[in-house]
Amino acid sequence: MTTFPPVEYTSYPLPQQGAPFVVLIHGFAATAEQVWVKTGWIRKLQAQGLHCITVGLPYHGQDFLRDDARSASTAQGFEKSALPAKGKTYTAAVEGALFRLSQQVGHPLHVVGFSAGARIAWEFAIDHPENVRTVTVAGFPQKNHIEDLKNYLSGRQYESFDTVFRELIDHSPITTEGLLQFVSAPHEGEFDPAQHHPKVPTLVVGGTADTVSGNGDWLYEALEITDVPHRREILSGRDHINALTSGIFKKAVMQWIQEFEP
């Protein structure tokens, strides 16, 4: 069991009571504010009457921000908090925090995960189906690239890997030390989605220009042979970075959530 830095989260409540809760989990080398606030996700989801909660990754919180990123933070005036994080892997640690969060909320969550956050959303939906109403996974890489990232961040020799990773790291608001601690932490291995998949309604999203994770075929084709309610949204011309600004992506998630709200 490993103790990780606390999982930080920010709640964006609505005036009305009883609004459905949507939890959004970002990916590697980013922050929740960068991924979900500045791209318009929170604004769009709130306009649909959804109570949003953004959840961070270990080693991606306030203590690991570069000085310029910390001073530029604009997510003020909302309900910020943190939960303890312990687990065999960082995925399990965030899952534990999500479980405690779902207990606080008191009813099932809609969970949206992007990139590394997609793996956490996937595992949480598998391990805690009673706490998940729908799950959306987007930009979900089949390969974890951990060793190459670790070598790159530590200045060692590394195999050729996608330039998107270099771009993410070079422009990341997270310190190099924080990113290196993250990729060095215990992590989940690769898996076969035909044997390891959620039993709750699952939306798979991918971009046709995404060289990191592809368009989600490897997940969607596995779900096709199950009785799990599922759908795929392909983002034409979108890559691993600009997929997040897609209006089609936002609309697909909102429709998926609404379809399974009582």
C-alpha positions in Angstrom: 0.0 0.0 0.0 1.4 3.4 -1.0 0.5 6.7 0.4 0.1 9.4 -2.3 -0.4 13.2 -2.0 -4.0 14.0 -1.3 -6.4 13.9 -4.2 -7.5 17.5 -4.8 -11.0 18.3 -6.1 -13.1 21.4 -6.8 -16.8 21.5 -6.7 -18.9 23.8 -8.9 -22.3 23.7 -7.2 -25.6 24.9 -8.7 -28.2 27.0 -6.8 -30.9 24.3 -7.3 -30.9 21.2 -5.1 -30.9 17.6 -6.5 -28.8 18.3 -9.6 -27.0 15.3 -11.1 -23.3 15.1 -10.3 -20.6 14.9 -12.9 -17.0 14.0 -11.9 -14.3 15.0 -14.4 -10.8 13.5 -14.2 -8.0 15.1 -16.3 -4.9 13.5 -17.8 -1.1 13.5 -17.4 0.8 16.7 -17.2 -2.3 18.9 -17.0 -4.5 20.4 -14.3 -8.3 20.3 -13.9 -8.5 24.0 -14.5 -6.6 23.7 -17.7 -8.6 20.8 -19.0 -12.1 21.4 -17.8 -12.4 25.1 -17.0 -10.5 26.9 -19.7 -11.9 24.7 -22.4 -15.5 25.6 -21.5 -16.6 22.2 -20.1 -17.7 23.5 -16.7 -19.7 26.3 -18.2 -21.4 24.0 -20.7 -22.3 21.3 -18.2 -23.6 23.8 -15.6 -25.8 25.3 -18.3 -27.4 21.8 -18.6 -28.1 21.8 -14.9 -25.2 19.5 -13.9 -23.2 19.9 -10.7 -19.5 19.5 -11.7 -16.7 18.2 -9.6 -13.2 18.2 -11.1 -10.7 15.6 -9.6 -6.9 15.8 -9.9 -4.2 13.2 -10.3 -1.5 12.5 -7.7 1.5 14.8 -8.0 -0.6 17.3 -10.1 -1.9 19.4 -7.3 -1.1 22.8 -5.9 2.2 21.7 -4.3 3.5 20.5 -7.7 2.6 23.5 -9.8 5.3 25.7 -11.3 5.5 29.1 -9.7 4.1 30.8 -12.8 1.2 28.3 -13.0 0.4 28.8 -9.4 0.2 32.6 -9.7 -1.9 32.3 -12.9 -4.6 30.0 -11.3 -8.1 31.5 -11.8 -10.3 28.8 -10.2 -11.2 31.0 -7.2 -14.4 31.2 -5.3 -15.4 27.6 -5.7 -15.4 24.7 -3.1 -11.9 23.3 -3.1 -10.9 20.3 -0.9 -8.8 17.2 -0.8 -9.1 13.5 0.1 -6.5 11.1 1.5 -5.1 8.8 -1.2 -3.7 5.3 -0.5 -3.6 2.3 -2.8 -1.4 -0.3 -4.5 -1.3 2.0 -7.6 -2.1 5.7 -8.2 -5.3 4.5 -10.0 -6.4 2.6 -7.0 -5.6 5.6 -4.7 -7.8 8.0 -6.8 -10.5 5.3 -7.0 -10.6 5.3 -3.2 -11.0 9.0 -3.1 -13.7 8.9 -5.7 -15.5 6.3 -3.6 -15.4 8.5 -0.6 -16.6 11.4 -2.7 -19.5 9.4 -4.0 -20.5 8.5 -0.4 -20.5 12.2 0.4 -22.8 12.9 -2.6 -25.1 10.1 -1.7 -26.1 8.9 -5.2 -24.4 7.6 -8.4 -22.1 9.8 -10.3 -21.6 10.4 -14.0 -17.8 10.0 -14.4 -15.8 11.5 -17.3 -12.1 10.7 -17.7 -9.6 11.9 -20.3 -6.3 10.1 -21.1 -4.8 8.9 -17.8 -8.1 10.0 -16.2 -9.9 7.7 -18.5 -8.1 4.7 -17.0 -9.2 5.8 -13.5 -12.8 6.3 -14.7 -12.8 2.9 -16.4 -11.5 1.1 -13.2 -13.8 3.0 -10.9 -16.8 2.0 -13.0 -15.7 -1.6 -12.9 -14.9 -1.7 -9.1 -17.9 0.4 -8.0 -20.7 0.1 -10.5 -23.3 0.9 -7.8 -21.7 4.4 -7.5 -21.6 5.1 -11.2 -24.6 6.0 -13.4 -22.6 6.5 -16.7 -18.9 6.5 -17.6 -17.2 8.4 -20.5 -13.7 7.6 -21.5 -11.8 9.7 -24.0 -8.3 9.8 -25.3 -7.7 6.4 -23.6 -4.3 5.1 -24.6 -3.9 1.3 -25.1 -0.2 1.5 -24.2 0.9 3.3 -21.0 4.2 4.7 -22.3 5.4 4.9 -18.6 9.0 3.8 -19.1 9.6 6.1 -22.0 8.1 9.0 -20.1 10.2 8.1 -17.0 13.4 8.0 -19.1 12.6 11.3 -20.8 11.8 13.2 -17.6 14.9 11.9 -15.9 17.2 12.7 -18.8 18.0 9.1 -19.6 18.0 7.4 -23.0 14.5 6.7 -24.2 12.8 5.0 -27.1 11.2 7.3 -29.7 7.7 8.2 -28.5 5.0 10.5 -29.7 5.9 14.2 -30.0 2.6 15.0 -28.2 4.2 13.8 -25.0 7.1 16.2 -25.4 4.6 19.0 -26.1 2.5 18.1 -23.0 5.6 18.0 -20.8 7.3 21.1 -22.2 4.1 23.2 -21.7 2.9 21.5 -18.5 2.0 23.7 -15.5 3.4 20.8 -13.4 7.0 20.7 -12.3 9.3 18.1 -13.8 9.8 16.7 -10.4 6.1 16.2 -9.9 5.7 14.6 -13.3 8.6 12.2 -12.7 7.1 11.2 -9.3 3.8 10.5 -11.0 5.3 8.2 -13.7 7.6 6.5 -11.2 4.6 5.7 -8.9 3.1 2.2 -9.0 0.7 2.0 -11.9 -1.8 -0.4 -13.5 -0.6 -2.7 -16.4 -2.2 -3.0 -19.8 -5.3 -5.1 -20.1 -7.8 -6.8 -22.5 -11.1 -4.7 -22.5 -13.0 -7.8 -23.7 -12.2 -9.4 -20.3 -12.1 -6.2 -18.2 -14.8 -3.6 -18.8 -17.5 -1.7 -16.9 -21.0 -3.0 -16.6 -22.5 0.5 -16.6 -23.4 2.6 -19.7 -20.1 3.5 -21.3 -19.3 6.2 -23.9 -16.0 5.9 -25.8 -14.6 9.0 -27.4 -11.6 9.4 -29.7 -10.1 11.6 -32.3 -9.2 10.5 -35.8 -5.9 12.4 -35.6 -5.0 11.2 -32.1 -1.6 9.5 -32.4 -1.5 8.7 -28.7 -4.7 6.8 -28.2 -6.4 6.6 -31.5 -10.2 6.8 -32.0 -11.1 4.3 -29.3 -11.6 1.2 -31.6 -9.8 -1.1 -29.2 -12.3 -0.3 -26.4 -15.4 0.0 -28.5 -14.9 -3.3 -30.4 -14.6 -5.1 -27.1 -17.8 -3.5 -25.8 -19.7 -4.5 -29.0 -19.7 -8.2 -27.9 -21.2 -7.4 -24.5 -24.6 -6.4 -23.3 -23.3 -3.2 -21.7 -25.1 -0.1 -23.1 -22.4 1.7 -25.0 -21.8 4.3 -27.7 -18.8 5.7 -29.6 -18.2 9.3 -30.6 -15.5 9.8 -33.2 -14.0 13.3 -33.4 -13.0 14.0 -37.0 -9.6 15.7 -37.3 -9.1 16.0 -33.5 -5.8 15.0 -31.8 -5.0 14.2 -28.2 -4.8 17.9 -27.3 -7.5 19.7 -29.2 -10.1 17.0 -28.7 -10.9 18.7 -25.4 -12.2 21.9 -27.2 -14.6 19.9 -29.4 -18.2 21.0 -29.2 -19.2 17.6 -30.6 -17.4 15.9 -27.6 -19.2 18.1 -25.1 -22.6 17.6 -26.8 -22.1 13.8 -26.9 -21.3 13.6 -23.1 -24.3 15.8 -22.2 -26.6 13.6 -24.3 -25.2 10.4 -22.8 -25.7 11.8 -19.3 -29.3 12.9 -20.0 -30.1 9.6 -21.6 -29.5 7.8 -18.3 -30.9 10.3 -15.9 -34.2 9.1 -14.3 
